[in-house]
């Protein structure tokens, strides 16, 4: 298994250094400078009463149905539709029988309770400097995942930043890499289709990270990954962070998806901050009812950058229009 500190390696060479970093009031070890890929972290939440099995059972009995998801745990690595069978159990029954009922359960938006908001803030305190490089944390949420032995989370991506902290049991998080940016974009684009979907193909290259209690993994946005567990129950805490940069990229992806549905071939999200800003502004305007509205909003947005030396690149980000407002670009698909 490849389980190193900032890349996969055969030993946890950074563990002692990270434990030292947890001195004082730190709950989670801070991000190494310039972290832009999956990073192992350490935390001291193993004995936190808010994360004991009994506390999770209480949450499952009081949480809103919209904040709970549960289904069978043993899923295939590829599940493009994301549709997993669900047993006829209540959330509390899932939690109480998790040892042998072959279930996975997620409880979301726990930050709506004060005690879990404090937990989330404590976990992210040592990462403020890291996220400040992207404009700070615009929104944060926290969830818990509880799974029966031998569970599988299919290959997928997450749009925000994610600090996945292991509380109970051991799991393997596999981070995938595609051969080309085009191959990766094809799978990421599926996530923004009218009916979002998981990966249809596993990345050909991967790095495996095994994390146990007291350990965790930072996953940047759009990191292809899947999860497998062994012969024990696992419990994880997920701290999710959105920044101005991650929201801009997400909206650029949304804009591109809508342009592709119009038969256009937009520049890939992430290829230019200025282009992504223009696309994000268009999406924020919320005017997608008619194709002509899209074009008008796009043109007004591009005028914001008229004095920029990059205005030519911005004009190239969206298709030229004929007299009738229709695209003059060939239909190249998405």
C-alpha positions in Angstrom: 0.0 0.0 0.0 1.2 3.5 -0.7 0.5 5.5 2.4 3.0 8.4 2.6 2.7 11.9 3.9 2.4 14.0 0.8 2.6 11.3 -1.8 2.2 7.5 -1.5 5.1 5.7 0.1 5.5 2.3 1.8 5.8 3.8 5.3 4.1 6.6 7.2 7.3 8.7 7.2 5.5 11.9 8.1 3.5 10.6 11.1 5.8 11.7 13.9 6.3 15.1 12.4 2.6 15.6 12.1 1.9 14.4 15.6 4.3 17.1 16.8 2.3 19.6 14.8 -0.7 18.7 16.8 0.7 20.2 19.9 -1.2 23.1 21.6 -4.8 23.6 20.4 -4.5 22.0 17.0 -7.1 19.4 16.3 -5.9 18.6 12.7 -2.3 18.8 11.5 -1.8 21.9 9.2 -1.5 21.7 5.5 2.1 21.6 4.1 2.9 24.7 2.1 1.5 24.7 -1.4 -0.5 21.5 -1.0 -2.3 20.8 -4.3 -2.8 17.1 -4.2 -3.9 14.4 -1.8 -2.2 14.8 1.6 -2.1 12.7 4.7 -3.1 14.5 7.9 -3.3 13.6 11.6 -6.0 14.5 14.1 -6.8 14.0 17.8 -10.5 13.2 17.6 -10.4 9.5 18.3 -12.0 9.8 21.7 -14.3 12.7 21.0 -17.7 11.9 22.6 -19.5 13.7 19.7 -18.2 10.9 17.4 -19.0 7.9 19.5 -21.3 5.3 18.1 -24.0 6.2 20.6 -23.9 9.9 19.5 -24.2 8.9 15.9 -27.3 6.8 16.7 -28.8 9.8 18.5 -28.1 12.0 15.4 -29.7 9.3 13.1 -32.9 9.4 15.2 -33.3 13.2 15.2 -31.9 14.4 11.9 -34.1 15.6 9.1 -34.7 12.9 6.4 -33.2 15.3 3.8 -29.9 15.2 5.8 -29.6 11.4 5.8 -28.6 8.9 3.1 -28.3 5.2 3.5 -27.9 2.2 1.2 -26.2 -1.2 1.0 -22.5 -1.0 1.7 -21.1 -3.5 -0.8 -21.3 -1.6 -4.1 -19.3 -2.0 -7.4 -16.3 0.3 -8.0 -18.2 1.7 -11.0 -21.7 2.9 -10.4 -22.4 5.6 -13.1 -26.0 6.2 -12.1 -25.2 6.5 -8.4 -28.3 4.6 -7.6 -27.7 2.1 -4.8 -30.3 -0.3 -3.3 -31.6 0.6 0.1 -32.7 -1.8 2.8 -36.1 -1.3 4.5 -34.5 0.0 7.7 -34.9 3.3 9.6 -31.7 5.3 10.1 -31.4 4.4 13.8 -31.8 0.7 12.9 -29.0 1.1 10.3 -26.7 2.5 12.9 -27.6 0.0 15.6 -27.1 -3.0 13.3 -24.1 -1.6 11.4 -21.9 -4.5 12.4 -23.7 -7.0 10.2 -26.4 -5.3 8.1 -24.3 -4.5 5.1 -25.2 -0.8 5.2 -23.6 2.6 4.7 -25.1 5.7 6.2 -24.2 9.4 5.8 -25.5 12.2 8.1 -25.0 15.6 6.5 -25.0 19.3 7.6 -24.2 18.5 11.3 -22.9 22.0 11.6 -26.5 23.1 12.1 -26.0 21.9 15.7 -23.8 24.1 17.9 -21.6 21.2 19.2 -20.8 20.0 15.7 -20.3 23.6 14.4 -17.6 24.0 17.1 -16.1 20.6 16.1 -16.0 21.7 12.4 -14.4 25.1 13.3 -11.8 23.4 15.5 -10.9 20.9 12.7 -10.4 23.7 10.1 -8.6 26.2 12.4 -5.1 24.9 11.3 -6.1 25.1 7.6 -7.2 28.7 7.5 -3.9 29.8 6.0 -4.1 27.2 3.3 -7.6 28.2 2.2 -6.7 31.9 2.5 -4.7 31.4 -0.7 -8.0 30.8 -2.5 -9.8 33.8 -0.9 -10.8 32.1 2.4 -13.6 29.7 3.4 -16.9 30.9 2.0 -18.9 27.9 3.3 -18.1 24.9 5.5 -20.1 21.8 6.3 -19.5 18.6 8.3 -20.8 15.1 7.8 -20.2 11.6 9.2 -20.1 8.3 7.3 -20.7 5.0 9.1 -20.2 1.8 7.2 -20.4 -2.0 7.7 -17.4 -4.2 7.0 -16.4 -4.7 3.4 -18.1 -1.5 2.1 -17.2 0.1 -1.2 -17.8 3.7 -2.3 -17.7 3.9 -6.1 -15.3 6.0 -8.1 -16.4 9.7 -8.0 -15.3 13.3 -7.5 -16.3 15.9 -5.0 -16.6 19.6 -6.1 -15.4 21.2 -2.8 -12.2 20.6 -0.7 -12.6 17.7 1.6 -10.8 16.8 4.9 -11.6 13.1 5.5 -10.8 12.2 9.1 -10.9 8.5 10.2 -12.4 8.0 13.6 -13.0 4.2 13.8 -11.7 1.3 11.7 -9.4 1.4 8.7 -10.2 2.3 5.1 -8.4 2.4 1.9 -8.8 5.6 -0.2 -7.6 5.1 -3.8 -6.8 8.3 -5.7 -6.9 7.9 -9.5 -5.0 9.6 -12.3 -6.0 9.7 -16.0 -3.5 9.6 -18.8 -4.6 12.9 -20.3 -6.5 16.0 -19.2 -9.0 15.2 -22.0 -9.7 11.8 -20.5 -10.2 13.3 -17.0 -12.4 16.1 -18.4 -14.7 13.6 -20.1 -15.4 11.9 -16.8 -15.6 15.1 -14.8 -18.0 16.6 -17.3 -20.4 13.7 -16.6 -20.8 15.1 -13.1 -22.4 18.2 -14.6 -24.8 16.5 -17.0 -28.5 17.1 -16.6 -28.6 13.9 -14.6 -25.2 13.9 -12.8 -23.3 10.6 -12.8 -20.3 9.0 -11.3 -17.4 7.7 -13.3 -18.0 5.2 -16.1 -14.3 4.2 -16.3 -11.7 3.8 -13.7 -8.6 6.0 -14.1 -5.7 3.8 -15.4 -3.3 4.9 -12.6 -3.9 5.1 -8.9 -2.3 5.7 -5.5 -3.6 3.9 -2.4 -3.8 5.6 1.0 -4.7 3.5 4.0 -6.0 5.6 6.9 -6.8 4.4 10.4 -8.1 6.2 13.6 -6.1 9.4 14.2 -5.3 9.8 10.5 -7.0 11.4 7.5 -6.7 12.6 4.0 -7.1 16.0 2.3 -8.7 15.7 -1.1 -8.7 18.8 -3.4 -11.7 19.5 -5.5 -12.3 17.1 -8.5 -9.9 14.5 -7.2 -11.0 11.1 -8.7 -11.2 8.6 -5.8 -13.0 5.5 -4.4 -13.0 3.9 -1.0 -12.8 0.3 0.3 -12.9 -1.1 3.8 -11.9 -4.3 5.4 -13.4 -6.6 8.1 -14.4 -3.9 10.6 -16.9 -1.1 11.0 -15.6 2.3 9.8 -16.6 5.8 10.9 -15.3 8.9 9.2 -15.8 12.7 9.6 -15.9 14.8 6.5 -15.1 18.5 6.7 -16.1 20.2 3.4 -14.8 23.6 2.4 -15.9 25.9 -0.4 -13.7 28.9 -1.4 -14.2 31.7 -3.9 -11.8 29.8 -6.2 -13.7 26.5 -5.9 -17.1 28.1 -6.4 -15.7 29.9 -9.5 -14.5 26.7 -11.0 -17.7 24.9 -10.2 -19.8 27.6 -11.9 -17.4 27.5 -14.9 -18.1 23.7 -15.1 -21.9 24.5 -14.9 -21.6 27.1 -17.6 -19.7 24.7 -19.9 -22.3 22.0 -19.4 -25.0 24.3 -20.5 -23.0 25.5 -23.5 -22.4 21.9 -24.5 -26.1 21.2 -24.4 -26.5 24.0 -26.8 -24.1 22.2 -29.2 -21.1 24.4 -28.4 -17.5 23.4 -27.5 -16.3 25.8 -24.7 -12.8 26.1 -23.3 -12.2 23.7 -20.4 -13.0 24.9 -16.9 -9.7 25.7 -15.1 -7.8 26.7 -18.2 -8.0 30.5 -17.4 -9.0 32.3 -14.2 -10.4 35.2 -16.3 -12.4 33.0 -18.5 -13.7 31.0 -15.5 -14.7 34.3 -13.9 -16.7 35.4 -16.9 -18.5 32.0 -17.0 -19.2 32.1 -13.3 -20.7 35.6 -13.6 -23.0 34.3 -16.4 -24.2 31.4 -14.2 -24.7 33.7 -11.2 -26.9 35.9 -13.4 -29.3 33.0 -13.5 -30.6 33.7 -17.0 -30.6 30.4 -18.9 -34.3 30.3 -19.9 -33.5 31.0 -23.6 -30.4 30.6 -25.7 -30.7 34.3 -26.7 -30.6 35.2 -23.0 -27.4 33.3 -22.6 -25.8 35.2 -25.4 -26.9 38.6 -24.1 -25.7 37.9 -20.6 -22.4 36.5 -22.0 -21.8 39.6 -24.0 -22.5 41.9 -21.1 -20.2 39.9 -18.9 -17.4 40.0 -21.4 -17.7 43.9 -21.6 -16.6 43.9 -17.9 -13.2 42.8 -19.1 -12.9 45.1 -22.1 -10.0 47.0 -20.7 -8.1 43.8 -19.8 -5.2 42.7 -21.9 -6.8 39.2 -21.8 -10.1 40.4 -23.3 -9.2 38.5 -26.5 -8.9 35.3 -24.6 -12.3 36.0 -23.0 -13.9 36.5 -26.3 -12.6 33.2 -27.4 -14.1 31.4 -24.4 -17.6 31.8 -25.8 -18.8 31.3 -29.4 -19.2 34.1 -31.9 -22.8 34.7 -32.9 -24.4 35.4 -36.2 -27.1 38.0 -36.8 -29.7 35.6 -35.4 -27.8 35.0 -32.2 -27.0 31.4 -33.0 -23.5 30.0 -32.7 -21.3 30.0 -35.8 -19.0 27.4 -34.3 -19.3 23.8 -35.7 -21.2 21.4 -33.5 -18.3 19.5 -31.8 -20.2 18.2 -28.9 -19.0 18.0 -25.3 
